[in-house]
């Protein structure tokens, strides 16, 4: 039985449903594996609800192959019926896959009205539907959902005040029935109150979380779903973060796990080979060839990241930094020291030099990571990496040559923090 519901009827009755989950903007920034892992986690987190609503932007663009790809992923992972509301990226073949732009889901306890404002204007069909559903005597609690937010106190990326007035005129005679306004579009999460009604904005179902304002920063928002449920006869909600280890299907397949690890290694080796060749091309003045191989190296890295993201089991962000320290300490304190001694005894001077240079760098890595454990107190805003041997330095080192290989400062690659310009 298909999980994606292609809407044919304007009003759909779902008997016995008391809960539903909401996913925002899973596909508008692309359907790459890195983003789709978030969406997969959102689908699995939604499995406890009776149905799921996606509030727009299932795909980055309305081409047929994007719809087919997101449909295949959804059908493979979703466990409950899934309804889609059109977003501004959901153009082209939308109706072929998801059906009507405006519809209402009615349960015994509440109604969810999905209306299209993807082009920043509410369709008359949708506003008429709002009026007809609210006028129903059996309908007592309603969520009106749309893609682009109405005017609010947090962002200006919304429909015009005139458009909001059109919506308000549609629900005004039955305003007491409207318990929530629900939207996506903004790759973040916030709750506001407009016209005396809670406005819930959720865009954390796949797209990269973005800074919205000084009050709503990306670092304070996680990928998430919104869960609605009945409690003591009242429709309530909570915002549920998507655990980064929530989706584990591929990791449980031993053969596939091994092959994914092989693919990561292969792609990263290609990344390194291409970067090294790009350096050789630069030294010969072949800038176009160097540019090509740098681009190919970036592509191979992105492939590796896609494979890695399927297997990755990250800790919570603020706990993650500490998990990197033991490996760095093991490398400089034991592994590279031991390998240096082996190389020395077997007269392998270049390998010995490589291990020794890396060992010095790993010690600095561990020290910097220990400082970074206190994220808010970490002060280094400029980091230098020697492009000759990879040694890492900060402004506190105040040197003009790499202390490991002696490369001049002009060979350092500089990593500087840009000022936050979010408004």
N, C-alpha and C positions, 0 to 999 in steps of 0.2 A: 504494500500500500504506500503510495507516494506521500511524503511528508510535506512538500511544498504544495500549498493550496492555491490552485488557479481559480481566481474569483470570477464566478459567472453570475451569481445573484447579488443584488444590492444589499440584502439583509440575510445574514447567516445565523442560524440558531445552533448553539453549542450547548446541549443539555448536560447538566451535571458539573460543568466547569466552575471552579472556585478560585483558580489561580491562573496567572499568565506571566510570562517573562518578556522583557523588551531588550532587543539588541540594536545598537546604533552604529551605522556607517561601517559595515564590515569590509567593503570593497572599493571605496572611492579612491584610495591611493594605490590601487593595484592588487592583483590576486596572487602575488608572490607567496612562497611558502612561509616566509617570516610573518606576514600579516595573517595568512590563513590559519596559522597555528593559534593565533588569538581568537579568531572566529570559531575554530573547532572547539576551543576551550569554552567559549560562550555558549555554543550549542550544547555541550555536555553539562554546563552549569544550569542550563534551562530545562534539563530533562525532568526535573522534579515538578515542573509546572504542567498545567493541562494543555496549554498551547503557547506558542512564541510569536511575537510580533517584531519584525524588523522595520525600524522607522526610517528607511530610505538608504540609498546608495549601496545596493548589493554589488554593483559592478562599477569599474572606473569609467566605462563608456558603454553606450548602448549597442555594441556590436554583438552579433549572434554567438560568436565563440566564447565571449566573456560570460554570457548568460548560461551557456551550456556547461562551462567549467564550474561556475558557482553552484549550479543545479546539481552537478555530479558530486561535488564536495558535500553539499547540504544533505542530499539523499543518503550518502554513505554514513553520515555522522548523526544527524538529527534523530531523536527518538519520539518526538511529539509533533503534532501538526504545526506548520509554520506559515504565517501570513506575512505578506510584504506590502509596505506602503511605499509609493514611488518617491524617490529623491531626485535631486537635480542631475545626478549622473546617470540615472536609470532612464535613458532615452531609447530611441530605436525600437528594438523588438520587445519592449517591456510587456506589452499586452499578450504576446504569444506565450510568455512563460508564467506571468503572474495575474493576468486578467485585468479586471476593472481598477480604475484609479480611486474610486470612492465607494466605500462599503461600510457596513456595520456588523459587528459580531455581538450577538445577544446571548447572554446566559441567564440563568434563573435569578442571579444576584446583581449583575452589572452589565453594562454595554460598553464596547469600545468602538468608537466611530473613527475610521481612517479616512481623512480627506486630503486631497492633493493640493499642495501649494509649491510644488517643485520649481515652478517658474516665477515664484515670488508673488503669485496672486492665487487666491482661493477660487476654485472652479464653482460655478453656479450650481452644478449638479451636487457638489459636496455640501455646500451651504444649505441647499434644499433638503438633503439627507439629514443634516444635523437637526433641522426643524422637525422633520417627520419622526425621527427616532425619539427626540426629547418629548414630543407630544404624546407618545405612547404611555398609556396609564400604567402599564406594568413595569416600565423603565424608571428606576429610582436613583441609580448611581451610574454616572457616565464619565468615561475618559475620552476626551477629544484629542486625537493624535494627528500630527502633520509633520512634515520634514523640517522646514525652515522656521526658526523661532519667531514668535511675535515680539514686539518691543518689550524690553525688560530693563532691569537695573544694571546688568553686567556687560552686555555686548551690544554693538551696533550692527552686527551681521544678522539682520532679521528682516522681516517684511515691513512694509511701511505702516505707519499709524493708520492710514486710510484703509488698508487691507484688514488690519485688526478690527477696525470699526465695523467692517462688513461681517466679520465673524461674530463679534459681540452682538450685533443686531440679530443674527440668526439664533443665538442661544439665549438672549436676554429674557424672553418670557418664561423660560424654564431654568434660569441660572442656578437655582438652588440644587438642581440635579447634577450640575457639572462639578465633579469632585477634583478633577485634575486636567490640566493641559499638558500634552506630552509631545516632545519633538526631538530631533537629532541634529544633523548638519554640522554642529560645532564639535570638534574632536576633543571633547573634554566632558565635564559633568558639573552641573550646578542646579540648584533649586531656588526659585524666586517666587514671588507672588505678584500676579498681574490681574487687575480687575477683581481683586479679592479671591483669586483662585490660584492654587499652587501650580507653578510651571516647572516641569521636570525636563531638563535638557540632557540627553545622553548620546554621546558619540564615541563610545569606548569599546566597540565590538570588533575592532580589526585595524582601523586607521591608527597611525602614530598619534599619541596624545600631544597636544600643542599648548603653548602658552596662550591664554585668552586675554588676560589682563594682569595687572600687578596683584590683584586679589585671587585670581585663579591661574596658578602656575602649573605647568606640566609636571613638575617634580612632586606636586601634592596630589595628583590624580592618577589612579591606576586604571587599567582596562577593567571593564565592569559590565554587568547587566543590571537591569532594574526589575525587581520581582514584585508583583502585585498579588495580594491575597485578602481573603475575607477573615475578619476577626470581630466577633461579637456583632455580626450584621453590618460591619463597616468595611469598606474597601480601603486597605492600607498598602504601603509599599516599603521596601527597603532597597538600598543600593548595595549590590554584592560584588566585591572585587573578584576578578577571574584569577584563580591561582595559576601561576606560571607552569606548574606541574600538572595542571588539570587534565590535559590531553596526553595520553600515554600509549595509544594504540600501537604505533610503530615500534616503540621501545620494547614492547613485550614479545615481539617476533625476533627470536635469536638470530636467524639467518639474515633477516633484513637489517637488524642492528649492525651485524658484522659488515654487511655490504655498504651501509651508510657510512660507517667509520672508514672503510676503504676509499669511498668516494671523497670524503673530507680530505683525507691524506693526499689523494691524487690531485684534487683541485688546488690545494695549498702548495703542493710541489710545482704545479704549473704556474701558479701566482708568483712563486719565487723565481722560477726559471725566466719568466717574461720580464720581471722587474730587473733581474740581473742583465738580461740581454738589452733592455732599454738603457741601462747605465753604459754598456759598451757602445751602443749606438750614439749616445750623447757625446762620448769622448771622441768620436770620429766625426762630430759635427752633423750627424744625420738626424736632425730634429724630427722630421716627419716619421721616420721609422721608430725613433724613441717614443714618440707620442702614441703611435699605434700599439707598441708593446706595453706601454703603461696602461692604455685603455683595456687591452686584453688581460693584463694582470688584475685590473679592478674587476673585470667580468668574472674571472676565475675565483677571486675572493668572494664575490657575491654568490656564486654557485656553492662554494664551501659553506658559506653562512646559511644558505637554505638547507643544506643537508644537516648541518650542525643544529639548526634550530629545531629540527624534528626530534633529535636525541637529547637536547639540552635539558638539564634538570636544575634550574637556578634556584638559589635560596631567595628569600625576600631581599629586596634591594639593599636595605640598610644592614643586612646580615651578610651580604655576599662578599664584601671586600675582605673581610677576615678570612674567608675560605680560600683566598688566593695565596695567602702568606705561607702556609706550610710547604707548598710545592716549591716556591722560590727559595725558601730556607734549605730544603732538601737538595736542591740543585747546587747552590753555592757551598753548602757545608759538607755535602757528602758526594753526590754524583760527579760533579765536574772536578772536584779535587781528586777523586779516585781515577777518573779518566785522564787527568793531566799526568798523574803518576804512571799510568799505563803507557801513555804516549811517550813519556820520557824514557821509560825502560825499553820501549820498542823502537826508539829513534824515529819518531814521527813528529818532527818539530812544528809543522804547520798546524796539524790537528791539536797538538799541545797548546800552541798559541791561541787557537780558536776557543778551546775549553777554558783556558785561563782568563781570556778577555771576557767571555760570557759569564764566568764565575764572579768577576768584579761587578759586572752589571746587575746580576741577579741579587747580589747583596744590597745594592742601592734600591732595586725594585722592592725588596722586602721591607726596607726601612721606610720608603715612601708609602707603601701600602699600610704599614702600621700607623703612620700619621693620618692617612686617609680614613682609617676606621671611624674617627670622629669627623664625620662628613662636614658638618657645619663649621668646624674649627680649622679645616684644612686651608692653609694660606698660600701655597705655591700656585701662582697664576702663570708662570712661565717655566717650561721644561725644555731642556736642550737634549737632543739625541745625536751623538756622533754618527755621521753617515758612513764613516769608514769602518768602525768596529762595533757600534751599537751601544756604547757607554751612555748612561743617563746622568744628566746634571741639572741643577737648578740655579737660579740667580745667586743663591747663597754661596755657591762654589767659587764665584768670582775668578774664573780662570780664562785664559785666552788660548789654551790648547787642551786637547783631551788628555787626561792624566793616565789613560791606559795605553793608547796608541800614538799620542803626540800629534794627532791631526789638528790643523789650525782652526780657529773659531769659524772661519768662513765655510767650513765643512759641516757645521752643526745645523741640524734641522730644528727649527724653533716651533714650539707649540704654545700659543698664547691664548688666554681666555678673552673672548670678546665681551664687551659690555652688554648687559641685558637691556634691550630696547623695547621690550614688550610694553604695550599701552593698555 
